[in-house]
Structures are given as structure tokens and as C-alpha cells.
């Protein structure tokens, strides 16, 4: 019985492949579809670059040291401990005192708390503290303006609500 089932199964698999061969021959006989035409090349205007008397476009502009408002960091000033850290990594954690004698408490990333007053410096942009309030520390930073000069930028550190 097993042999009879195997013979029947094999007899069903021996169907002719003439229809498949006819279809392949028909597909091969069809003409190929036409190719798309090549794109038309655009003509570009020519430009002659005369560099005589002009600045090299690939070099940085030479800063004019006489221009600007005279602001610049003092290279002779001794750096303070909190100038080693970026301003966004410093946290105001409180104040001590009241009125004109308010002292700000700033925690550095190394978890050391420092006392700061107006006139102290913090941050990596020569940030000079201008005022200490119970909820914030205001300062003025010196940042390069990109043309060889320096600009003053207002910044502050606020007391975090924890």
C-alpha cells in the first residue's frame, strides 16, 4: 500500500512542462521596452576668480585689534576655583546673610560648596558676579564676537527648587 501511494504521488509530479516552456519563449520573443532618453546636460556660466587684492576665502579673517570696544579678559588676573567648571555644571544651593551682605553658596561638580560675592568670577567665560540675591546670582560674561573682539553677555544661576 505504501508503494502504491508513492507511485501515485510521483505520477502527479511528472506533469509536462510544455506550457512553461511556451510562456518563456513568448516572453523572450517580446520586444524590449524603450530606454528613457539621456538627460540634457545644463550649460553653466563660467566664472573667473581673480584673487589679486582679495582675501583668501579659505583662511580666517585677520582680527582688527584696534576695532571693538576694548573689552577683553585680563590675562594677568589669577583664576578662581569656580572658573575651572562650565557655568551649566555649577548649582546655586543657597545664601548666607541678608541685605547687602548676602553671600551665595555655589556647589561645583566635585560636590564642594563655595561662597561667592559680587566681584568673584565663575564659569569658563570670565563670568564676573554683579549681584547676589536670595534666589539667584547674576553675572556678566565675556564671550568672543567672532571678529577678534569681545562682547558682554548677561548670565545667571538660579536657586534650584528641590
BAFI-3210 file (N, C-alpha, C; in Angstrom, 3 decimals, decimal comma, padded with zeros to 6 digits):
// residues 162
n [1|2|3|4|5|6|7|8|9|10|11|12|13|14|15|16|17|18|19|20|21|22|23|24|25|26|27|28|29|30|31|32|33|34|35|36|37|38|39|40|41|42|43|44|45|46|47|48|49|50|51|52|53|54|55|56|57|58|59|60|61|62|63|64|65|66|67|68|69|70|71|72|73|74|75|76|77|78|79|80|81|82|83|84|85|86|87|88|89|90|91|92|93|94|95|96|97|98|99|100|101|102|103|104|105|106|107|108|109|110|111|112|113|114|115|116|117|118|119|120|121|122|123|124|125|126|127|128|129|130|131|132|133|134|135|136|137|138|139|140|141|142|143|144|145|146|147|148|149|150|151|152|153|154|155|156|157|158|159|160|161|162]
n.u [000,817|001,928|003,765|002,099|000,950|003,189|003,805|001,581|001,863|004,262|003,516|001,834|003,616|004,934|003,952|003,736|005,948|005,473|003,774|005,007|007,475|006,581|005,531|007,873|009,297|007,585|007,781|010,485|010,431|009,124|009,402|011,953|011,329|011,376|014,276|014,707|015,283|018,548|019,390|019,357|022,291|023,075|024,214|026,643|027,407|030,561|033,040|035,497|037,891|039,509|042,085|043,740|044,538|042,487|041,053|041,970|039,516|039,431|040,772|040,939|039,548|041,682|041,920|041,004|042,760|042,525|039,920|036,622|035,275|037,158|036,889|038,147|039,362|041,307|044,508|046,379|045,072|044,509|043,143|040,077|038,748|036,199|036,205|037,123|035,119|032,372|029,671|027,068|027,368|027,524|025,818|023,524|023,061|022,099|021,995|023,812|023,373|021,988|020,414|022,771|024,908|024,713|025,786|026,471|025,950|027,548|027,580|030,032|030,769|032,305|031,158|031,817|031,142|031,125|031,658|030,420|030,685|029,664|031,834|033,470|034,610|033,225|032,656|033,610|033,820|034,917|033,140|031,949|030,663|027,889|025,763|024,263|021,485|018,767|017,563|018,968|022,028|023,565|025,481|028,122|029,382|032,289|032,418|033,751|033,318|033,598|034,904|037,326|036,997|035,386|032,364|029,964|027,902|024,890|024,286|022,983|022,643|020,268|018,551|017,861|014,775|014,319]
n.v [-001,186|001,195|001,492|001,843|004,323|005,963|005,712|006,898|009,507|010,243|010,055|012,230|014,313|014,356|015,934|017,557|020,075|021,732|023,950|025,845|026,151|027,222|029,667|030,977|031,183|032,910|035,257|035,881|036,478|038,891|042,386|044,501|047,002|050,521|052,541|055,195|058,551|060,124|062,486|066,030|067,861|070,588|073,820|075,628|078,868|080,272|081,282|083,474|083,572|086,120|086,585|088,631|091,092|090,408|088,875|085,632|083,205|080,915|081,159|082,283|085,444|088,237|089,476|092,744|094,455|097,015|097,651|097,463|097,518|097,537|095,676|092,854|089,743|089,701|088,721|088,594|088,280|086,312|083,103|081,968|079,334|078,372|078,947|076,886|075,236|074,584|076,908|075,813|073,559|074,294|074,774|076,764|076,658|077,973|080,788|082,962|085,214|088,601|091,364|093,784|092,200|089,629|086,404|084,126|080,611|078,172|075,086|072,998|070,614|068,668|068,343|070,181|072,991|076,444|079,817|082,814|086,207|089,489|090,479|088,279|085,572|083,154|080,170|079,340|081,446|083,881|084,934|087,455|088,104|090,119|090,633|089,254|087,552|086,312|084,285|083,973|084,316|086,862|087,647|088,863|087,831|087,464|087,012|085,780|087,689|086,731|088,224|088,920|090,531|091,197|090,492|091,523|089,445|088,823|086,675|084,126|082,242|080,279|079,559|076,246|074,483|072,091]
n.w [000,000|000,722|-001,278|-003,470|-002,902|-003,104|-005,816|-007,000|-006,056|-007,288|-009,935|-010,174|-010,122|-012,495|-014,469|-017,586|-018,862|-020,914|-021,249|-019,623|-020,899|-023,300|-022,459|-021,521|-023,922|-025,302|-023,760|-024,094|-026,784|-026,976|-027,745|-026,333|-023,810|-024,591|-023,872|-021,498|-022,545|-022,506|-019,965|-020,537|-020,608|-018,559|-019,370|-017,760|-016,426|-016,824|-014,474|-013,625|-011,234|-009,822|-007,824|-007,071|-004,830|-003,137|-000,203|000,967|000,618|002,132|004,471|007,880|008,848|009,441|012,621|013,606|015,755|016,686|016,470|017,935|021,317|023,260|025,270|026,918|028,215|031,219|031,068|033,070|035,453|038,313|038,195|039,620|041,752|040,882|038,200|036,748|035,947|033,698|033,297|033,304|034,821|037,419|040,507|042,274|045,688|047,882|050,217|052,437|055,065|054,858|053,125|052,021|052,580|051,551|050,825|048,304|047,863|046,104|044,470|043,180|040,491|041,751|044,183|046,163|048,133|047,537|048,671|047,331|046,212|045,008|042,421|042,473|040,351|038,087|036,164|032,749|031,002|031,800|033,775|035,707|038,850|039,428|041,122|044,067|044,989|047,033|045,587|043,227|041,303|039,640|036,732|034,537|031,523|029,423|026,066|022,951|019,925|017,389|015,517|016,435|018,631|021,830|023,603|026,054|027,990|029,613|032,371|034,573|037,602|038,989|042,069|042,751|042,979|045,212]
ca.u [000,000|002,846|004,349|001,068|000,826|004,388|003,678|000,554|002,441|005,254|002,819|001,281|004,710|005,552|003,161|004,574|006,342|005,385|003,160|006,024|008,451|005,922|005,449|009,234|009,613|006,792|008,341|011,751|010,164|008,587|010,443|012,336|010,750|012,360|015,015|014,459|016,360|019,529|019,041|020,081|023,287|022,922|025,418|026,845|028,201|031,917|033,396|036,937|038,183|040,737|042,409|044,632|043,988|041,352|041,376|041,786|038,225|039,549|041,517|040,181|039,855|042,651|041,184|041,483|042,953|042,165|038,462|035,936|035,043|038,235|036,653|038,889|039,718|042,595|045,335|047,204|044,247|044,601|041,866|039,465|038,459|034,979|036,392|037,536|033,927|031,385|028,614|025,898|027,625|027,509|024,472|023,336|022,386|021,557|022,666|024,074|023,297|020,834|020,688|023,952|025,903|024,319|026,837|025,882|026,578|027,555|028,169|030,732|030,510|033,006|030,342|032,364|030,346|031,950|030,987|030,706|030,196|029,870|033,250|034,096|034,460|032,891|032,392|034,768|033,749|035,248|031,893|032,133|029,400|027,484|024,818|023,833|020,164|018,416|017,099|019,778|023,304|023,663|026,871|028,412|030,427|032,938|032,445|034,279|032,278|033,870|035,692|038,518|036,633|034,681|031,054|029,457|026,649|024,295|024,018|022,599|022,432|019,108|018,427|017,004|013,731|014,439]
ca.v [000,000|002,325|001,580|002,375|005,778|006,620|005,743|007,895|010,822|010,528|010,220|013,586|015,276|014,258|016,695|018,151|021,472|022,381|025,277|026,732|026,424|028,103|031,023|031,550|031,527|034,091|036,426|036,205|036,988|040,249|043,415|045,159|048,347|051,546|053,175|056,622|059,339|060,671|063,855|067,085|068,478|072,033|074,617|076,539|080,051|080,191|082,399|083,552|084,122|086,918|086,710|089,746|092,129|089,923|087,985|084,212|082,841|079,723|081,449|083,094|086,874|088,760|090,374|094,108|094,656|098,382|097,778|096,918|098,433|097,427|094,621|091,609|089,150|090,100|087,514|088,650|088,005|084,934|082,405|081,472|077,890|078,057|079,198|075,636|074,472|075,282|077,550|074,946|072,477|074,875|074,890|077,594|075,835|078,784|082,037|083,234|086,649|089,322|092,722|093,969|091,211|088,291|085,588|082,992|079,300|077,504|073,755|072,586|069,209|067,767|068,373|071,137|074,209|077,643|081,089|083,803|087,575|090,310|090,685|086,972|085,044|081,739|079,743|079,356|082,600|085,071|085,427|088,246|088,224|091,508|090,732|088,007|087,659|085,087|083,241|083,894|085,018|087,469|087,897|089,317|087,019|087,987|085,975|086,307|088,064|086,104|089,124|089,312|091,340|090,536|091,033|091,189|088,706|088,643|085,290|083,973|080,910|080,389|078,581|075,151|074,050|070,656]
ca.w [000,000|000,772|-002,608|-004,367|-002,615|-003,621|-007,275|-007,348|-005,785|-008,323|-011,207|-010,187|-010,258|-013,816|-015,427|-018,607|-018,666|-022,219|-021,117|-019,051|-021,959|-024,272|-021,856|-021,511|-025,304|-025,659|-023,071|-024,741|-028,122|-026,898|-027,901|-025,078|-023,708|-024,980|-022,783|-021,322|-023,177|-021,580|-019,577|-021,230|-019,747|-018,458|-019,568|-016,641|-016,692|-016,288|-013,616|-013,433|-009,908|-009,790|-006,408|-006,798|-003,957|-002,356|000,903|000,697|001,220|002,948|005,702|008,842|008,717|010,403|013,504|013,746|017,197|017,040|016,446|019,107|022,426|024,235|026,246|026,735|029,500|031,767|031,151|034,280|036,635|038,824|038,058|040,849|041,719|040,131|036,770|036,119|035,589|032,860|034,081|033,441|035,768|038,756|041,065|043,456|046,681|048,961|050,552|053,855|055,333|054,333|052,671|051,183|052,952|051,128|050,217|047,601|048,017|044,805|044,532|041,966|040,169|042,678|045,414|047,121|048,130|047,605|048,948|046,292|046,422|043,807|042,131|042,244|038,996|037,964|034,786|031,864|030,094|032,582|034,353|036,925|039,572|039,624|042,237|044,695|045,595|047,750|044,667|042,012|041,211|038,315|036,341|033,186|030,914|028,226|025,032|021,683|018,968|016,104|014,666|017,176|019,785|022,922|023,955|027,379|027,943|030,934|032,715|035,964|038,156|039,880|043,131|042,320|043,913|045,462]
c.u [000,868|003,472|003,346|000,901|002,010|004,300|002,675|001,109|003,442|004,589|002,237|002,356|005,301|004,765|004,098|004,859|006,291|004,772|004,150|007,044|007,849|005,851|006,826|009,609|008,853|007,374|009,651|011,533|009,623|009,711|010,717|011,703|011,813|013,021|014,650|015,595|017,310|019,144|019,930|021,042|023,102|024,265|025,517|027,693|029,580|032,193|034,893|037,197|039,529|041,061|043,330|043,928|042,817|041,843|041,124|040,484|038,312|040,383|040,669|040,532|040,832|041,909|041,840|041,567|042,581|040,659|037,875|035,855|036,096|038,016|037,525|039,218|041,109|043,471|046,195|046,419|044,369|043,216|041,379|039,042|037,248|035,090|036,857|036,343|033,048|030,242|027,410|026,133|027,644|026,066|024,481|022,533|021,846|022,323|022,903|024,013|022,041|021,268|021,896|025,018|025,551|025,500|026,148|026,663|026,420|028,255|028,754|030,422|031,220|032,366|030,960|031,544|031,260|031,072|031,401|030,036|030,296|031,359|034,001|033,822|034,055|032,513|033,628|034,764|034,002|033,993|032,141|030,778|029,105|026,542|024,484|022,505|019,843|018,001|017,941|021,100|023,402|025,117|026,941|029,576|031,029|033,048|033,002|033,150|032,507|034,695|036,918|038,236|035,898|033,379|030,708|028,104|026,167|024,023|023,589|022,509|021,304|019,136|017,456|015,997|013,829|013,523]
c.v [001,261|002,560|002,179|003,880|006,527|006,731|006,799|009,301|011,192|010,743|011,625|014,639|015,272|014,991|017,404|019,624|022,227|023,777|026,288|027,118|027,370|029,534|031,698|031,976|032,780|035,354|036,840|036,815|038,415|041,269|044,097|046,546|049,394|052,158|054,647|057,397|059,878|062,088|064,864|067,738|069,991|072,708|075,622|077,723|079,865|081,444|082,364|084,257|084,825|087,216|087,872|090,785|091,686|088,982|086,541|083,764|081,641|079,945|082,356|084,566|087,308|089,732|091,744|094,426|096,073|098,581|097,213|097,941|098,294|096,372|093,430|091,065|089,607|088,857|087,466|088,289|086,544|084,295|081,905|080,017|077,556|078,374|077,949|074,852|075,263|075,810|076,633|073,770|072,977|075,036|075,829|076,770|076,647|080,075|082,091|084,741|087,261|090,707|092,784|092,912|089,797|087,617|084,389|081,714|078,545|076,160|073,403|071,112|068,226|067,767|069,220|072,412|075,402|078,846|082,083|085,133|088,335|090,624|089,381|086,536|083,579|081,430|079,917|080,513|083,896|085,720|086,119|088,458|089,698|091,666|089,345|088,282|086,331|083,955|083,099|084,648|085,541|087,783|088,404|088,474|087,756|086,847|086,576|086,601|087,491|086,967|089,632|090,165|090,515|091,259|090,647|090,515|088,512|087,150|085,245|082,506|081,066|079,269|077,503|074,811|072,539|070,211]
c.w [000,000|-000,602|-003,602|-004,165|-003,194|-005,133|-007,707|-007,158|-006,863|-009,674|-011,310|-010,416|-011,656|-014,874|-016,393|-018,345|-019,985|-022,109|-020,524|-020,111|-022,995|-023,726|-021,848|-022,921|-025,734|-025,023|-023,721|-026,122|-028,112|-027,113|-026,547|-025,010|-024,050|-023,730|-022,691|-021,980|-022,100|-021,200|-020,306|-020,236|-019,761|-018,693|-018,430|-017,078|-016,106|-015,464|-013,414|-012,111|-009,964|-008,343|-006,096|-005,940|-003,109|-001,260|000,486|001,360|002,148|004,204|006,587|008,656|009,798|011,306|013,582|015,229|017,627|017,069|017,727|020,222|023,521|025,300|025,917|028,116|029,931|031,903|032,415|035,542|037,024|038,771|039,419|040,660|040,845|038,641|036,029|035,586|034,631|033,722|034,294|034,383|037,212|039,221|042,257|044,446|047,851|049,124|052,056|054,011|054,766|053,916|051,763|051,472|052,542|050,420|049,568|047,851|046,701|044,956|043,164|041,683|041,099|044,070|046,523|046,994|048,375|047,958|047,882|046,636|045,099|043,644|041,940|040,811|039,066|036,538|033,923|030,877|030,846|033,152|035,676|037,575|039,810|040,810|042,744|045,379|046,278|046,821|043,398|042,192|039,790|038,019|034,914|032,679|029,725|027,222|023,742|020,698|017,581|015,175|015,409|018,398|020,820|023,200|025,383|027,224|029,375|031,164|034,177|036,318|039,161|040,926|042,672|043,385|044,082|046,568]
res [x|x|x|x|x|x|x|x|x|x|x|x|x|x|x|x|x|x|x|x|x|x|x|x|x|x|x|x|x|x|x|x|x|x|x|x|x|x|x|x|x|x|x|x|x|x|x|x|x|x|x|x|x|x|x|x|x|x|x|x|x|x|x|x|x|x|x|x|x|x|x|x|x|x|x|x|x|x|x|x|x|x|x|x|x|x|x|x|x|x|x|x|x|x|x|x|x|x|x|x|x|x|x|x|x|x|x|x|x|x|x|x|x|x|x|x|x|x|x|x|x|x|x|x|x|x|x|x|x|x|x|x|x|x|x|x|x|x|x|x|x|x|x|x|x|x|x|x|x|x|x|x|x|x|x|x|x|x|x|x|x|x]
***
